[in-house]
Amino acid sequence: MTRQNIEEILKMRYSVYKAGANAGCWVDIDQSGASDMMAYIFPKSGGIAYYNLVLELMRKEHNMFTGGVYSLFKMPVQVEKEIIEYLKKGEFDFSNAVDDCCAYLESMDTIVTDHCFTSVNIGNFNTNEIDIILRLCAFHYRYAFQNEVNSYPYFA
């Protein structure tokens, strides 16, 4: 995967987390000072610790509706390894990845498909189609947040 793909996945993950928290879909752990706490406890790896905390929260939330299949927050092991290796380089601040999460999701929402009131399969995971996958995710998450439904996208 390219650096750009990894950064786009990270931006989308953070934007969905923040926009969903703002919509009341899940708890915003930042309200409890999670980012600052991770930086304090783990001075050298606080950013990665915060990222893992958010990732586990989102996986737990999604597993209730998708049953643990691949989703924006649970990709194939090789992809997850590449993301962690990229984060270890320290060139990306997950907690400040996007200034306006809702605007970012709106900018990524360029593919229109059928809405769903339950979890929705958006196709097969393919590293060559990361951009399309992320745009489909943006479409479904925005719909879910605006209409207060648990319509989370997943893929095979």
Sine and cosine of phi, psi and omega as CSV:
sin_phi,cos_phi,sin_psi,cos_psi,sin_omega,cos_omega
0.00,0.00,0.50,-0.87,0.00,-1.00
-0.99,0.11,0.30,-0.95,0.07,-1.00
-0.85,0.53,-0.66,0.75,0.00,-1.00
-0.88,0.47,-0.68,0.73,0.04,-1.00
-0.86,0.51,-0.71,0.70,-0.01,-1.00
-0.89,0.46,-0.71,0.70,0.00,-1.00
-0.90,0.44,-0.61,0.79,0.02,-1.00
-0.92,0.39,-0.63,0.78,0.07,-1.00
-0.88,0.47,-0.72,0.70,-0.01,-1.00
-0.89,0.45,-0.68,0.74,0.03,-1.00
-0.89,0.45,-0.68,0.74,-0.01,-1.00
-0.91,0.41,-0.69,0.72,0.02,-1.00
-0.85,0.52,-0.74,0.68,-0.02,-1.00
-0.91,0.40,-0.67,0.75,-0.01,-1.00
-0.90,0.44,-0.67,0.74,0.02,-1.00
-0.91,0.41,-0.67,0.74,0.03,-1.00
-0.85,0.52,-0.78,0.62,-0.06,-1.00
-0.93,0.36,-0.70,0.72,-0.01,-1.00
-0.91,0.42,-0.62,0.78,0.05,-1.00
-0.92,0.39,-0.62,0.79,0.06,-1.00
-0.91,0.42,-0.67,0.74,0.04,-1.00
-0.89,0.45,-0.53,0.85,0.01,-1.00
-0.99,0.12,-0.10,0.99,0.02,-1.00
0.99,0.10,0.31,0.95,-0.02,-1.00
-0.98,0.20,-0.46,0.89,0.03,-1.00
-0.42,-0.91,0.14,-0.99,-0.05,-1.00
-0.96,0.29,0.62,-0.78,0.09,-1.00
-1.00,-0.09,0.98,-0.20,-0.05,-1.00
-0.93,0.37,-0.25,0.97,0.07,-1.00
-0.92,0.38,-0.45,0.90,0.04,-1.00
-0.89,0.45,-0.43,0.90,0.03,-1.00
-1.00,-0.06,0.07,1.00,0.01,-1.00
0.98,0.19,0.50,0.87,-0.07,-1.00
-0.86,0.51,-0.68,0.73,-0.04,-1.00
-0.90,0.45,-0.73,0.69,0.02,-1.00
-0.91,0.42,-0.63,0.78,-0.01,-1.00
-0.90,0.43,-0.69,0.73,0.01,-1.00
-0.90,0.43,-0.62,0.79,0.03,-1.00
-0.92,0.40,-0.57,0.82,0.01,-1.00
-0.95,0.31,-0.72,0.69,-0.05,-1.00
-0.94,0.33,-0.64,0.77,-0.04,-1.00
-0.86,-0.51,0.99,0.16,-0.10,-0.99
-0.82,0.57,-0.60,0.80,-0.04,-1.00
-1.00,-0.01,-0.43,0.90,-0.08,-1.00
-0.80,-0.60,0.47,0.88,-0.01,-1.00
-0.87,0.50,-0.60,0.80,0.01,-1.00
-0.90,0.44,-0.67,0.74,0.02,-1.00
-0.94,0.34,-0.61,0.79,0.03,-1.00
-0.89,0.45,-0.68,0.74,0.04,-1.00
-0.90,0.44,-0.70,0.71,0.03,-1.00
-0.84,0.54,-0.73,0.69,0.01,-1.00
-0.90,0.43,-0.58,0.82,0.05,-1.00
-0.89,0.45,-0.74,0.67,0.04,-1.00
-0.89,0.45,-0.70,0.72,-0.03,-1.00
-0.86,0.50,-0.70,0.71,0.00,-1.00
-0.92,0.39,-0.62,0.78,0.07,-1.00
-0.86,0.50,-0.72,0.69,-0.05,-1.00
-0.94,0.34,-0.59,0.81,0.05,-1.00
-0.90,0.44,-0.67,0.74,0.02,-1.00
-0.88,0.47,-0.72,0.70,0.02,-1.00
-0.88,0.48,-0.69,0.72,-0.04,-1.00
-0.96,0.29,-0.58,0.82,-0.01,-1.00
-0.87,0.50,-0.48,0.88,0.03,-1.00
-0.90,0.44,-0.48,0.88,-0.08,-1.00
-0.94,-0.34,-0.41,0.91,-0.05,-1.00
-0.94,-0.33,-0.15,0.99,0.05,-1.00
0.97,0.26,0.36,0.93,0.09,-1.00
1.00,0.07,0.21,0.98,0.04,-1.00
-0.97,0.24,0.09,-1.00,0.04,-1.00
-0.89,0.46,0.64,-0.77,0.04,-1.00
-0.48,-0.88,-0.12,-0.99,0.04,-1.00
-0.83,0.55,-0.53,0.85,-0.07,-1.00
-0.98,-0.18,0.04,1.00,0.06,-1.00
-0.55,-0.83,1.00,-0.06,-0.01,-1.00
-0.97,-0.24,0.18,-0.98,0.02,-1.00
-0.78,0.62,0.50,-0.86,-0.11,-0.99
-0.80,0.60,-0.68,0.73,-0.03,-1.00
-0.88,0.48,-0.64,0.77,0.02,-1.00
-0.91,0.41,-0.70,0.71,0.02,-1.00
-0.88,0.48,-0.62,0.78,0.04,-1.00
-0.90,0.45,-0.68,0.74,0.01,-1.00
-0.90,0.44,-0.62,0.79,0.02,-1.00
-0.91,0.42,-0.72,0.69,0.01,-1.00
-0.89,0.45,-0.68,0.73,0.03,-1.00
-0.87,0.49,-0.64,0.77,0.04,-1.00
-0.90,0.43,-0.71,0.71,0.01,-1.00
-0.90,0.44,-0.55,0.84,0.01,-1.00
-0.90,0.44,-0.41,0.91,0.03,-1.00
-0.94,0.33,-0.30,0.95,0.07,-1.00
0.97,0.23,0.32,0.95,-0.05,-1.00
-1.00,-0.07,0.02,1.00,-0.09,-1.00
-0.69,-0.73,0.78,-0.63,0.03,-1.00
-0.98,-0.22,0.98,-0.19,-0.07,-1.00
-0.85,0.53,-0.65,0.76,-0.08,-1.00
-0.95,0.30,-0.23,0.97,0.05,-1.00
-0.83,-0.56,0.52,0.85,-0.10,-1.00
-0.92,0.39,-0.58,0.81,-0.09,-1.00
-0.67,-0.74,0.72,-0.70,0.01,-1.00
-0.95,0.30,-0.76,0.66,-0.04,-1.00
-0.83,-0.56,0.98,-0.18,-0.10,-1.00
-0.89,0.46,-0.65,0.76,0.00,-1.00
-0.91,0.41,-0.65,0.76,0.04,-1.00
-0.91,0.42,-0.61,0.79,0.03,-1.00
-0.90,0.43,-0.72,0.69,0.03,-1.00
-0.88,0.48,-0.65,0.76,0.02,-1.00
-0.89,0.45,-0.64,0.77,0.01,-1.00
-0.93,0.38,-0.49,0.87,0.01,-1.00
-1.00,0.09,-0.27,0.96,-0.05,-1.00
-0.99,0.15,0.98,0.22,-0.04,-1.00
-0.89,-0.46,-0.01,1.00,0.02,-1.00
-0.91,-0.41,0.79,-0.61,-0.02,-1.00
-0.96,-0.27,0.73,-0.69,0.04,-1.00
-0.56,-0.83,-0.08,-1.00,-0.01,-1.00
-0.95,0.32,0.65,-0.76,0.10,-0.99
-0.97,0.23,0.29,-0.96,0.01,-1.00
-0.56,-0.83,0.49,-0.87,0.03,-1.00
-0.99,-0.16,0.01,1.00,0.08,-1.00
-0.77,-0.64,-0.06,-1.00,0.07,-1.00
-0.87,0.49,0.57,-0.82,-0.13,-0.99
-0.78,-0.62,0.74,-0.67,0.05,-1.00
-0.98,0.19,0.83,-0.55,-0.01,-1.00
-0.97,-0.26,0.24,0.97,0.07,-1.00
0.91,-0.41,-0.27,-0.96,-0.02,-1.00
-1.00,-0.02,0.54,-0.84,0.06,-1.00
-0.98,0.21,0.76,-0.66,0.03,-1.00
-0.57,-0.82,0.84,-0.54,-0.04,-1.00
-0.89,0.46,-0.36,0.93,0.04,-1.00
-0.98,0.20,-0.17,0.99,-0.04,-1.00
-0.85,-0.53,0.54,0.84,-0.01,-1.00
-0.84,0.54,-0.70,0.71,-0.03,-1.00
-0.86,0.51,-0.70,0.72,0.00,-1.00
-0.90,0.43,-0.69,0.72,0.01,-1.00
-0.86,0.51,-0.71,0.70,-0.02,-1.00
-0.92,0.40,-0.60,0.80,0.02,-1.00
-0.93,0.36,-0.62,0.78,0.09,-1.00
-0.91,0.41,-0.65,0.76,0.07,-1.00
-0.87,0.50,-0.72,0.69,0.00,-1.00
-0.85,0.53,-0.69,0.72,0.00,-1.00
-0.86,0.51,-0.77,0.64,-0.07,-1.00
-0.95,0.31,-0.63,0.78,0.04,-1.00
-0.91,0.41,-0.68,0.74,0.03,-1.00
-0.87,0.50,-0.68,0.73,0.04,-1.00
-0.88,0.48,-0.70,0.71,-0.01,-1.00
-0.88,0.48,-0.71,0.70,-0.04,-1.00
-0.93,0.36,-0.63,0.78,-0.03,-1.00
-0.95,0.30,-0.50,0.87,-0.09,-1.00
-0.94,-0.34,0.11,0.99,0.05,-1.00
0.81,0.59,0.76,0.65,0.08,-1.00
-0.84,-0.54,0.40,-0.92,0.01,-1.00
-1.00,-0.07,0.88,0.48,-0.02,-1.00
-0.99,-0.17,0.98,0.21,-0.06,-1.00
-1.00,-0.07,0.74,-0.67,0.01,-1.00
-0.97,0.25,0.56,-0.83,0.09,-1.00
-0.61,-0.80,0.23,-0.97,0.01,-1.00
-0.59,-0.81,0.24,-0.97,-0.04,-1.00
-1.00,-0.01,0.00,0.00,0.00,0.00
